[in-house]
Amino acid sequence: MNGTSKTVSKTKHLITTPTTTSAAKYGFLLHHYATTKSLAPTTHLHAHLITSGHLSARLLPLLTSSYAACGHLSYARKLFDKMPEPPLLAYNTMIRVSTLNGSSREAIQLFVEMLAAGYPRPDKFTFPFVVKACGDLKLLGLGVSVHGLAVTGGVKLETFMGNCLLAMYMNCGEKEVARRVFDAMMERSEVTWNTMISGYCRNGFAEEALKMFKEMVGAGVEPNGATLVSVLPACGHLKDVKCGMEILELVQESGLGSCLPVSNALVDMFAKCGCMTEARLVFDKMDTRDVVTWTTLINGYNWNGDGKKALMLCPLMLLEGIRPNAVTLPSLLSICADLGLLKQGRCLHGWVLRQKLESDVSLETALIDMYAKCSCIRGSFRVFVKTSRKRTVPWNAILSGCIHNGLATEAIDCFKKMLSESVAPNAASLNSLLPAYARLADLQQAMNIHGYLIRSGFVSKVEASTALIDIYSKCGSLYFAHEIFNGIPEKDKDIFCWSAIIASYGMHGNGEIAVSLFNQMVQLGVVPNEVTFTSVLHACSHGGLVDEGLDLFNFMVGVHQMRPRSNHYTCMVDLLGRAGRLEEAYALIKTMPFEPNNAVWGALLGACVIHENVELGEMASEWLFKLEPENTGNYVLMAKLYAAAGRWKDAEKTRSMLDGIGIRKNPAHSLIEVRNM
């Protein structure tokens, strides 16, 4: 303001002195105010021009330009519209300022008006900002047309114009065209290289971004802070620690370590590469840290499976005077959800309320999810009822929360209410909802949701069809499940829908068909994953297909070189055990590269009961009593095995162990639902 006051005082005599009130003097002042972005002097001069009667058609464009340069776009546009024939300078100014102030549509509209009015061809001051506006709005077709007009209009591919074209094509995802423009440029600035590097990164071409960076260094162009902030995410995406370390050395040599965005990008890069020690070293050496720094380190620990250490950063962050924001808090709430830390989650909820951030949709969703995963679904509903409930994301979160807590009926009721309140579901809504129908296993309900998916067009999505396969199979209708599977185009059948149909037949004891489908899938070139192998091995186990199961297990280990998980071993132990090959099952357990879990030992114990093998049964039960001491089924099975072998005292002793540890077997019950009653 002091500078503005001095300017006004120095130029006041130019306004008040009659001999210097010519249009040239006023023009000089308006140009000066536009350059210095002095809004108050502009309004004062405007008032003087009106009251003195000196506001001429010559001064109107200059006054418009001054208002526009000062950011007062609405008033600049009013003055612009008063001009009967705006000159090219006025158009250029309005287009430039509109683009730079985020009003890209306004800039394009002005450009179209300019062409329609038959004005002289736009010049090198017009096209770059129109191109930028097209890039901001991702209007590729219009951008290409403007590029063509510039070429036919004789506008040379100078550095500024070239940079704008590069940014436009990269924003529209046309990296090949951007590269052609780049190659055609005679002169390239740091901005040129940075635009290409950041463009490749944004479009998911991390390798090309690194190549461009190396090309830049090879051309003798010294990277600046913007370059490093653009290229470091590519290193993180590729987990290229070597390149990241080279950039770290470059930062240390150039003194760019004091640049906060560069240091933040280094922390992020090392975290994404799994190098938390290096990330923490960069963090500790930073002279200044902002909320982005802390959030990045918190996310880094979370990504690398150390949520507790991430939470420990929160009080340190507050001690440094940095407040967590709407980006930090969802990350912290996600950690609480994953670790089941309800108390800490509630503390964070209190912070959200005190900071008046509860209306942020990402925080609403994170809170609903946190309470649900901490088995406090009432807390989820309390947060949910306070949301605007006009957005889809909170509904998706509450649907997912109901499913997580086994509340299938409540999830379906929520979905119906969502539709009644005219909230449009998306693919994520249905991914959250459809498991509820599989859990209920109600054929009528399944057909209802199937009809909705057809009417709404979601059934064409392979994810929805895969869920329907699972739902119908769990409702006992293999026919409908296979009809859905056959309705998916061959090119769209992914590993998930194949796994679902294989699991469906395995669940119903049709092992031969499950194996046949698996072989058909492999012949079509679809690579099986861990879930697929679990499904087909489970099918072999329930169908008594021992040889086929062993062949598939060897195929998984030998051909696909996939390390078997505990569920694969459980299927194989169950398969061999059901066939009475208990010694082979136990031998397989001994070859496991990790400690067998309760499911593996449970499969062996179940087989021992069937074939009355007390010796192996005792060994399995000994492990089970340690791994899950409160599971009554294990004690009952072992007592049954002793009784079958005539060892009544041992059977009684095993049953008495239930009383000794204070647990009892819950009585079984059946439930039949008729019309939701």
N, C-alpha and C positions, 0 to 999 in steps of 0.2 A: 504493500500500500504506500510506503514511503516513496518508492520509485515512481509509482503512478502519480502521487501528489506533486512530485518535482516536475514530472512531465507536463502535468496540467498547468502548473504555475509558469513554466517556461513558455508554454504555447498559448496561454490565455490572451496575451496581447495580440496574437494573430487573429483571434476571433473578434475582439472588441475594437481593434483599430480599423477605422473605415477604409484606409488605404490598402489594407492587406486582406480584404475579404473576397478576394477573387477565387474562382473555382479551383485554380491551381493550388492555392494555399490550403484550401479545405481538402483537396485531394491528397496533398502531402500529409496532412494530419491523419486522415482516415487510413492511409497506407501505414503510417507509423503506429496507430492504435491496433491495426490488424496484426502487424509484426510482433508487437509487444503483448497482444491479447489483452488489451485494456478495455474492459467492458464499460466501466463507469464513465471514463472520458468519451467513449463512443456515444453513450446515451445522452451525455451533456451536449456534445456537438450536434447530435441529431435534433435535440430540442431547440438549440440555437438556430439551426438551419430552417426549421419549421417556422419559428417565431419571426425570423428575419426575412423569410421569403426567399432564401438562397438555395433551397433544395431543388436542384435541377435534375433533368434526365441524365446528365453526365455524371452527377455525384451519386445518384441512386445505386448504380452497380457497386461503387466503391464502399458505400455505406452497408450494402448487403454483404459484401465480402468481409467487412470489419466485424459485423455481428456474427457471421458464420465462423470466422476465425476465433472469435471469443467463445464459441460453443453455444451461442443463443440461436439454435437452428430454427425454432418455430417462428421467431420474429424475422429472421433472415428470409425464410420462405415467404412470409407475408409481403415483405418488401420486394422480393423477387417476382411475385405474382403481379405486382403493380406495374412492372415494366412492360410496356407494349412490345418491345423487341429486345429482349435481354441479349447483351453481347456475349461472345464466346468466353470472355474472362469470367463473367458472372456464372455461366453454366459450369465452367471448370472449377470455380471456387466452391459452388454448391455441391457438385459431385464429389470433389475431394473431401470436403469437410463431412458430408453425409457418410461417406465410406469410413473415414477415420473415427467417426463417433458411433459406429455400429448401426447406422441407418442405411444398410446396403440396398434394401428394396427402394428406398427413396432415391438413392443414387442412380439405380437402373431406370427408374421411372423418369427422372430428369434427362437421362441420356436418350431415352426413347422419344421424349417430347422434343428434344433438341433436333433429332434426326427428322421427326415428322414435320417440324416447322420449316424445314428446308434451309437450315443455317449452313454456313460454310463447314467444310469437313472438320471433324474433331482433330485435334493435334496431339503431339506427344505428351501434353499435360492432361489430356482427357483420358486416353485409353488405359494407362496403368491403373487408375483408380476404378474404372468400370470393370476391368479384368479382376481386380481385387474383390470387388463387390460380387461378381459372379462366383469367385472361389469361395467367399464366405457363405454364400447361399447354396453352394454345390450345384450351380446351374451350368452343367458341362456344355450342353448344346448352345446356349447363349454365349458362353465363354469362347467356344470355338468360332462362332460367328463374329464376335468382337475381335478376336485374333485375326480372322480373315480380313475384316475391315481395316485393321491397323496395317496389315501387310499391303493391301491394295492402295491404301492411303499414303503409302510411302514412309510410314513411321519406321525408323530404324530400330533394330533389336539392341538398343543400348542396355546398359547394366540394370537400370531401374525398371524398365519395361520388361526385360528378361526375367528379373526376380519376381515380378508380379505374375508373369505367365507361369513360372515354375510353381509358385505357391498355389495358383488356381488349379493347375493340372494335378498337383499332388493332393490338394483338398478333395478333388473329384475322383481320386484313386487311379489316375492315368499316369502311372510311373514311366511307362515307355515313351509317351509323348513328352513328358517332362524331361526325360533324358535326351531326347532329340533336340529340344529347345536349348538345354544345357550345352550340348555339343556344338550348337550353332552360334553360341555367344562368343564374341571376340574378346570381351573383357569380363572377368569374373571377380566379384568382391567377396569378402568374408560372408556377407549375407547370402550370396549365391550358393556357396558350399553348404552353409548352415541350413538353407532352405531344402536342399536336396537330402541332406542327412536326416533332418527331422521329418521330412516327407516320407522317406523310406521307413523310418521307425513307426510313424503313425499308421502306415498302411500294412504293417506286419512283415516288412522285409528287412529283418535285422542284419542279415548277412550282407545285403547290398549297402546298408548304412555304414557298416564297418569298412567295406571296400572303398566307399566314397571317402570316408575319413582318411584311410591310408593313401588314397589318390591325392587328397588335399595336402597332406603332409609331404608327399613325394613331389608335389608341384611347388613346394617352397612357401606355401601359404601358412602362416602361423595361426593355429587355432586360438580362439578366444573363449571366454566363459560360455557364451551361447553355444559354441560348437561342442564343448564338452558336455553341457547339459543335454544336448541332442543325442550324442553318440553313446553316452554311458548306459541309457536304458537298453540299447542294442546289446551291449556286453552282458547286462543282467538277463535279458531274454534268452541269449544263447549260452548263458553260464560260462562265458569265456573269461575266466579269471586272469589268464595270462595277459590278454589285451587290457583288462581292467587295471592290472598292476602297472602296465606300461603307461597308461593314462595317468595313474596316480603319480608316477615319477615325473611325467610332464607337468602335472599340476604343481608339484613341489619345486621344480626347476623354474617355472614361469611365475611363481608367486601367486597363482590363482587360488591357492588354498584359503585365502581370506575372503574369497567370493562365496557367500552363503549358499546360493543355488547350486554351485559346483560341489561344495562339500556335502550338501543334502543328496545330490545325485550319486556321489561316491558311496555314501552310506547305503542308499537304496540298491546300488549295483552289487555291492558285496553281500548284502542281505539276500538278494535274489540268487546269488551264486552259492549260498549256504555258508559263506565265510563270515560268521558273526564275530569272530575275534578281530578280523581286519575292520569290519564295520564299526565295532566298538572303539578301536584305536583311532579311526578317523573322527568319530563322534567326540571322544575325550580330548582330542587336540584342537577342537573348534573353539575359537575365542567367543563367538556369539552363536546362540542356537535359538531357533524359533519353533513354533508349534509344528511346522512341517518336519523339522529335524527329529523331534521327539516321536511324532506319529510314525515316521519312517522306521525308526529303531524299534518301536513297539510292534509294528507290523512284521519287521524282520524276525524278531524272536518268535512271534506267533507262527509265521510261515515255517520256521525251522523247528517247530514242536516244543518250544520252551515258553509256554503261556505264562507260567508262574513268574519267570524273570521279566516278562513283558509287563505284568501287573505291578511288579516292584518298582518300575520306572515312574508310575503315576505319581506317588508322593514326592519323588525327587523332582519331577517336572513342576509340581506346584511350588516346591521350595525355591525353585529358580524363577518363580513369578510367571511361568507360562501356563495358561489355562487351556485344558483340552477343549477342542471345538467339535463341530458336528461331523468331522471326519475321524478324529481320535476316539470319540466316545463309542461309536458303533464297533470299532475294532476291540476296545476293552470289553464291551458287552459280549461280543462274540467269544472272547477268551473265557469269560465267566460261564457262558453257555456250554462251551466245550468241556470245561473242567467241573461243571456242576456247582459253581460257587455262588449260591443264591444270596448269601449275606453281602458279598462284595458287589454283586449285581444290583442289589437294592440300594447300596450306598451310591453307586453310579447313577441310579435312577433319581435319587435325591439331588445329586449335582445337576442333572439335566433339568429338573424342575426349578432349582434355584437360579440357573442361568437362563431360564425361560426359553429352552430349546426344544420343548416337548412337541411342538408342532412340526418339527423337521421330519419328513417322511422316512428318511433312512434311520433316524433314531427311534421313531415309532416301531418300525419293523424290527430293529435290533432288540428293543425292549420286549416285544411280544415273543420273539424267538428265544431270548434269554430265559424268560419265565417258563416257557413251555419246556425247554430242554433241562431246566432245573426242577421239572415235575411240579411246577406251580402254575397250572393252567388257569386258575382263578386270577392270578396276577396278569396273565396274558389278556384275559377278557377285560380286566379293569383298565388296562392301557388301551385296548382296542375300542371300547365304547366311547373313549374320549377323543378318538381320531375323527377326522372329517367324514370318513367312511364313503367318500366319493371317489377315492383312488383305489386302484386294484391291488397295489403292493401290500397294504395292511391286511386286506382280506386273504391274500395268498399266505401271509405269515400265520394268521390264525387258523387257516385250514391245515397248514403243515404242522402247527402246534397240536391240534386235535389228533392228527394221525400219530404224531410222536408219542402221545399219551394214551394211545389205544382207543380214542373216542371217535369211532367211525360214524356212529349215528349223529353225533354232534357236528362232525365235519360236513355231513350231507345237509343237515339243517342249516348250517352257516351258508353253504353254497346256494341253497334255495332262497335264503334271505338276501344274499348278495344279488341274485337275479331280480328279486322283487324290488330292490332299491335301485335298479337300473345301472348297476356297476358291471361293466363289460369284463368278463373273464378273459384271460389270455392263456397261452400254452403253459406258463408256469402255474396258473391256477389249477388247471386240470392235472398237471403232474403232481401237485400237492393233494388233489381230491381223489383221484381214481384209486389209489391204494385202499381207501375206505370201503369201496365196493368189493374189492378182493377180500378184505377182512370180514365183511358181513356175509359173503358167499350166498347172497339172495338173488336167485335167477331173475325174478321180476324186476328188482331194483337195477340189476345189470342191464336188462333190456331197456329200462327207462333211460339210463345214462347213455346207452348206445344210440337210442333215438335222438337224444339231445345233441350228441356229437355229430350225427349225420346232418341234422337241421342247421347246426351252427358252422358246419364246414371243417370242424377240427378232426374229423375221422380221417381226413386225407393226410394228416401228419402221422409219420411212422411211429412217433412216441405214443400217441393216443391209441393207435392200433395195437401196439405191443402191450399196453396196459390192458386193453380189452381181451387179448389172448389170455393174459394171466387171470383176469376176472372170471371169464367164462370157464376156464379150466377149474378154478377153485369153486365155481358153482356146480361143477359136475358135468358141464356140457362141452365135451371135447369136440363135438360136431361144430358148434358155433365158433369155438376157438380156432379150429382148422380153417373154417370158412373165412374168418378174418385174416388169417395168415395168407391164404390163397389170394385174397383181395389186394394184398400189398404188391405193387409192381416189383418185378425181379430186381431191377436196378436200385430199388429203395430198401430192399431187405438187408438190414445191417445185422451185426453180431447179436444185438440185443433182442430183436424179434425172433431170430433163430434160437437163441438160448431159451426164450419164453416158451416156444412151441415144443422144444425138446423136453424142458422141465415139465410141461403139461402132461405129456405122455408118460414120462417117468413117474409123476405123481400118481397116475392112475394104473400103474403096474404094467404098462405096455412098453416093456424094455426094448423089444425087437424094433418097433416103429421108431422109438427114440434114437436107437443106434443107427437105423437107416437114414433118418433125417440128418444126423450128425455127419454121416459119410457123404450125403448129398451136398451138405453145406461146404464141406472141405473141397469136394470136387468142383464146386462153383467158385473157389478161390477166396472164400470168406475165412479169415484167420480166427480160430477159436480163442477165447480168453479164459481166464480162471473160472468165471461163472459158468461158461459153457461146459467145461470139463467136469465141474461139480455136478451140473444137471445130468449129463450123460452117465457119469459114474453112479450117481444116485439111482438113475433108471435101471442100470445094470444090477445094482444091489437089490432093488425091489423086485426085479424080474428074474433073479437067479441066474443071470448071464455072467458066470464066473470068467470063462475064457475071454469073452468079449471085453469085460471090464479090465482084465489084466493087460490085454492088448492095447486098450485105450490109455491105460496108465503109462505103459511103456512108450506109447506114441507121444504122449504129453512130455515125458522126461527126455526121450531120445531124439525125436524129430523136432519138436518145438522147443526143446531145451528150456522148459518152464519148470521152475522150482516148485514142487508140490507144497501146498498150504495144508494147514491142519484139517480143513474140511475135506480135502482130497484123501488124506490118510484115513479120516473117519469113514468115508464111503468105502474105501478098500478093505478096512478092517471089518466093516459091516458085511460087505460082499463075501469075503472069505469066511467070516464067522457063520453067516446064515447057511453056507454050503458045508459047514462042519469042518472046515480046514483051519482049526483054531491055532495049531502050531505055526502055520504060515502067517496067520494074522499077527500073532505075537512076535514072530521074527521080523515082520514088517515094522512093527512098532519100535523094535530095538534099533532099526536102521534110521529112524527119524533124526534129522539134524538138529532138532530142537525138542524141548520138553513136551511130551504128549499132554494134551489138555483133557478136561473132563469128558468132552464128547468122544474122544478116541477110546478112553478107558470105559466109558459107558457102552459104546458099541461092542467092545470085547465082553463086558459083563453080560450084556443081553444075550450074546451068542452062547456064552458059557451056560446060562440058564436053560436055553433051548436044548443044548446038547449035554447038559449035566456034567460039565467039566469043573469040578470043585477047585482043583489046584490053581488053574488059571483064573477062575472066578475070585478066589481069595486074593490073588495078586492084584487083580483089577480093582476090587472093592477097597483094598488097603489104600490105593492111590485116590480113589474117589472120596473116601471118608476124609482125606486130608484136603483135597481140592474144593469140595463142596459139602462140608459137614452138616449143613442144614437141609440137604436134599433127601427127603424121606424115601423117595423111590429107590435109591441105591440100597438102603437098609432092607426094604421090602423084597427087592430082587435077590439079595444075598440070603435072606432068611428062606425064601422060596427054593433057592438052590440047595441049601442045607437040608431042607425038608424033603426034596426030591431024592437026595442021596441017603435019606434015613438018619441024618445027623440031627435029631430033634433037640438035643441040648444046645448045640451051636445055633440052631434056628431060634430057639427061645432067647438065647444070650444076645443074638443080633437084634431081635425085636425089643429086648429090654434096653438096648443102647438108646433107642428113641426116647424112652422115659428118662434115662440118665442125663441126656443133654437137653431135656425139656422141650422136645418138639413132638408133634403128632401128625399123622397123615391126614390131609384134608379130604373129606369125603367127595367122591366124584358126583357130578350132576349133569343132567341133560337139559337142553333148552330148545324148545320149538317155538318159532315165531310165526304167527298167523296174522297177516295184514297189520303189521307193526304193533301188535298187541302181545 
